[in-house]
């Protein structure tokens, strides 16, 4: 067994990197800490939190302040809490949970933002129905009607929404026979030539009407329209019902924070230290919020520390900031850690060939050689696998582990492409991808 004998020179360098990290925290110099897989990113985050508690815990407690640590998922939040231990000084949560806690009390301002968003969606729906050339074929028959005929048609379908949805899933001919809503014959002939297009036309009319009703009820301050709502269990906007999704929460939060300097000051006075786990998957709106807080703190002499911890090449989600964090949040110091504590040299060398950001890893151990790892292009996979199976058939441990970069490649090699493609075609693919956590490796292949 290897990975036991630390290289003293490399251990000294690693300690120096940790001290550099701590010195930036002490100076409240916001930073990006990047560490590849196996380099101890989570360990560095936990040690940074402990350092702040040790050096500033009493002062934070006296001032009724906390350290904010935000993660992307509840699983990650629990992991940080478990490793850190019980500390009332550190508020660990997902970004959505923390941001909603911060902005929910500002309903008057949120309602203004929401009203503008509803108006924008209303205008977009009108444009799609009446003017958008991209959908010209779908809505052509509706657009050719006179204004009066369109009004009469809209009125008829709006009064019979139940009938529409009761028959929605029927094929064309049964739909024509069952959808008995009174529509003048000449309009019916024009609009129902294509039932698919007819359904899209009626659906768009319903969407437009919902936004109109929402706008009217918000202006009247009607019951149920006096508050913006967010529920972490849902990831789909129902703006006309005053409910926002995860992404819209981040957008509203950014608008609110950027618009009101007083809110910026409230946040940094409550949380003078903010740590962001897995920064590469953090949405751009969140980075813009942090940049605004950092800037405001410097302006008023209440400097806040913002620390991004992660690895730009380990981004999982499409809307993550990836390696662009330094472009969106200016003035950050960059601290890299390249010493790997998890893998043998052969694995590290393969990983270094994949990385394109210049951060190359090396083992911190002297006894770091221990096997064979093959790197191959996609077209050579089967050939390399066959070779390994042949060469290792007499080994005591015959299990071969194959690591792939994409979930769809794992699906293909394990024979579940059809299932994966169904998920990928789903409108909620990004959340399915997150919830299912399809592993990016194949284990248990035997020679």
N, C-alpha and C positions, 0 to 999 in steps of 0.2 A: 504493500500500500504506500502511496505517495501523498503529497500535499500535507506534509507535517513539518518540514524543516524550513522555517522562514529565512529568507535572505536578509541579513542584518542591514545591508546598505539600502535595500528597497524598503524595508520596514521603517528605517529612519526617514526616507523620502515620503512615505505614506503619512507618518506622524507630522511631518512638516506641512503637508497638504491640509491635514486636519487643523493644525494651528493657524494656517492661513485663512481657512474657512471661519474659524472662531474669531479671528481678529477682524474680519469684515463684519461679522455679526455685532461685535462689540462697538465698532465704529458706525453701526447702522448704515453700512454701505450695501445696498441691494445687489443681489448676485444671481448667477445661474451656476448651479453645481451639476456637472455632467459626469456620469459614470456608466460604463458599459455593463452588460449583464455579468453578474458575478463579482463586481467590483465593490459592492457594499454600499449601494445608494441608500437603501432603507436604513442601514446601520448609521450612515452619516447623518440622515435626517433625524433619527432618534437621538443621536449624540448631540446634535445641534440644539434640539429642544431641551435636553438635559442641561446643556451649557447655559442656555438663557435662564432656566429655572434656578440654577446654582448661582449665577452672577447677579440676577435681577429679580429673583422670586419675591423677596421681601418687599421691594419697592412696588412691584406689580400688585401685590396683595393690598398694600396700604392705599394705593390709588384706584383700587377696584378695577384693575385692568387684567386682560388675559392675553395669552398667546393664541393666535388663530392658526390652525393647521387644517388645510382643506385638501380633500382627495376627490378622485373621480367617482368612486363607487363606495357603497356601504361596506363591502368586504374589505377594501383597502383601509377604510376608517377603523374598522374593528382590529385589523392587523396592527395599525399604529398604536391604538389604545392598549392592546395586549402586550406589545413590546415595551411601551413607555411605562406602563403601570398607571395606577390611579393618581391623577393629578388634576385638581380643580383649576389650576392655572392654565391648562392647555385645553382649548375648545376644539376638539377634533370632530369633523363632520364632512359630508360632501359639500361641494361648492353650492349646489342647488339649495340644500337645507340651510346653509349659513346665509346665503344671499337673500332668500325669502324672509328669514328671520330679521334681517337688517332693513328690508324695504317694505315689508307688509304694512307697518304702521303708517306709511305715507300714502294713504289711499287717495287723498285729493289729487296729489301729483300723478299717481298711477292711473287714475281715471282719465286725466288729461291725455296721457300717453296712449292709453287704450282707445280713447275716442278718436284720436288721430289715426291709429292703426285700423280701426273699424272703417273709417272714412276711406282710407287708402284701399282696403280690401273691397269696399263697395264700388269704388271707381274702377278697380281692376276687373271686377265681375261684369260691370257694364261694358267695359271695353272688350272683354272676351266675347260677350254675347253679341255685340252690335258692330264692332269695328276691327277686331284683331284679324289680320290677313292669314295668320298661321292656322286659325280655325275656320277659315272662310267656307270650306266645303261642308263642315258640320253644321254651321249656322246659316248657310246661304238661303235656305227656304224660309227661315224665320225673318231674315233681314229683308227679303223681297216683299213681305207683307206691308200693307199700309200701316201707318202709326195707329189708326183706330182699330184695325184688325189685330195688331199686336196687343193692344190694351185689352180687347175682349178675350183673346186667347189667354193672356196672363191671368185675367180674372177667373176664367173657367178652371184652369189647372190649379190655381191657388186654392180654390174652394173645394177641390177634390183630391187633396194630397193622399188621403188614406187609400183611395182607389188606385192611385198611381203606384204606391209602394206595395200594395197587395198583389198587383199583377207584374211588378217590375221584372221578376226572374223568368217570366214566360217567354217562349220564343216568339218570333214576329207575328205569325198568323193568330195564335191564341191570344196574344196581347191585343191585336186589333179587334178581335171579337169580344174580349172581356172588358176592355177599357171603354166604358159606355158614357164617359163624360161628354156633355153636349158641346160639340165644336162644329161650326158650319161646315158643310160638306166640302166646299172648295178649299177651306183651310186644312181640313183633315187630309184631303188628297195630296196637298202640297207637302205637308209636314210629316206625314206618316209613310212616305215612300220608303224611307229607311228608318226602321224602328230604333236602331242603335242611335242614330242622330237625333231622333225624336226624344229619346230618353235623356240624352245629353242636354238638349235644349231645355226640357222641363226641369232637369236637375239644376241647371244654371239659373233658371228663373227662381227656383226655391232658395238657392244660395243668396241671390241678390235681395230677395225679399227679407230673408233673415237678417242681413246686415242693415237693411233699411229700418226694420223693426227695432233692432238693437240700438241704432243711432237715435231713433225717436224716443225710446224708453230711457236711454242715458240722458238725453236732453231734458226729459220730464222728471228725472230722478225717480223713476218707477221702482217698485218693489223688485228686488233681485238684480237691479242694475246700478246699485250704489257702491259696489265693491268688486275689485278684481280678485279672482280666486286662482290659487295654484294648488295642485294635489300631486304629490310625487308619484302616485300610482298610475298616472296617465301621462303619456308622451304624445298627445295630439291636441292641437289647439281646438277649442270651441269658443272662438272669440265672441260670437253672437250670444253665447251663454255666459260670457264674462270669465271663461276659464282659459288659462294659458298653459302651454307645454313647457318642457325643460328648456328648450332653446329660446323660446320667447321670454321666459323668465330672465335668462342671461342678457338678452337684448334690452328688456325693460330696465334691468338693473344697471346696465351700462349707461343708458340714456339718463336715468335718474341721478346716478353718481356724477356723471360728467356735467349735468345741468346745474347741480346744487353744491357749491363749495362747502356749505355748512354741513351737508351730509358727509362729505369727504372727511371733514375735521372730526365729526362725531365718531366715524369708524376708526380713524387712526388714533384718536384719544382713548378709545376702548381697546383697540388691538394694535399696540405699537410694534408688534412682531407678527408677521404673516408668513407662513411656510406653505408652499404649494407642492404637493406630491405628484409625481408623474406629469411634470409640466408639459411634456410633448403632446399629451392628450387634452390639455386645457384649451377651451374655446378662445378664439381671438377676443371676444367680448370681455372675457374674464381678465385677459392680459391688459386690455385697455383700461379696465377698472383699476387694476393694480398700478398701472402707469400713472393714472390720475391721482391716486392716493399718494404715491411716491413724490410726485411733483408738488402736490399741495402741502405735504409734510415739510418739504424743504422751504417752501414759501413762507410758512408761518412759524418756522422754528420748532416744529413738533415732528422731527424726522422719524419716519417709519422705516422699518426694515422689511423688505420683500425678498424672500428666498425661493427660487425655483429649483426643484430637485428632480432629476430624471435623466433620460437618455433620448436624444432626438430621433435616433433610428429605431426605437422601440415603440413608435406611434402605432396605435391600434385603430383609432377612430378617424374618419375622414375629415371631420371638422376641427381636429386638434391643430394647435399652433405649430407642431413639429419643430423644425429647426429655425423658425422665423421669429422666435421670441425676442431676440436682440434687435430686430427691426421694429417691433411694435412697442417695446419698452426700452427706451434709450437710457444710456448711462449705467447699465448693469456691468459689474465685474464678472469675469468668467473664471471658474475654477474647475479644472478637469482632474479626474482620478483615473489612472490607466492600469493600476495594479489589480489583477484578477485573483480572487481567493477561492474560486469554486471549481475551475476546470483545469484539465491537463493542457500542456503546451500545444499538443496536436489539435485540440478543439479550439484553442485560442487562435491558432494560426488560420484555421478555416474561417472563424468569425471575423478576423481582421481583413480577409479577402472580400467579405461581404460589405463591410462598412465603407462608406464613401465620404465620410465627414472629416477624415484625418485623425480621429481618435483611435489610436492603435493600442491594444492591450498587451500586457506581458504578465506572466505569473509572478506572484510575490514569493513563491517557494523555490527552493533549490532542487527539491526532488519532484519536479513537475513533468517529467517525461513518463509516459505510461500507456502506450497503445498506438492505435492507428486510426486516423480519421480521413475519409476521402471526401474531396470536394468535386462536384461534377455539375456540368450544365444540365438543364432539364432534359435534353434529348439523350443524354448519356446515362440517365438514372438507372434504367433497367439493366444496362450492361455492367455498371459498377456494382449494383446489388448482386447480380449473378456471380461476379468475380468474388465478392466478399463471402457469399454463401459457400462457394467452392473452397476458398482458402481457409475459412474458419470452421469447417465442418468437424474438425477434430478437437476444437477448443473445448475446455470444460464448461465455460459460459458461452453458449452458442447464440444468445440473443443479440440481434442487430438493431440498433436504434437509428432511425432515419429522420433527420430534421429538415422540414420544408418551410419555405418562406410564406406561402399563401395557403389559406384555408381550403380554397378550391383544389389545390394540388393534393392536400391530404384527403379530401373527399374522393378525388379521382383514384388515388392509389389504394384507398380502402374500399372502393366499389360502392360509394354512396353518392355519386354525382347527381343522380336524379333527385334525391332528397335535398341535397344542398342547393340545387338549382331552383327548387320550389321556394326555399327560404330566400334565396337571393332575389327572386322575382317579386318578393313581398315588398310592399311600400314601407314596412317597418324593419327592413333588413338590418339596419345599423343597430337597432335595439335587440333584434334576434341574435345577431352576431355577438353582442355583449352578454346577453343572458345565457346563451348556450355555451359560450367559452369553448368553442371547438379547438382542441389542442393542435398545435403546429408540429406535431411529431407522430411517427408511427413506431410503436414499440412491439416487441414480441415476435419479430420475423425470425424464423428459424432456418438455418442452412438445410 
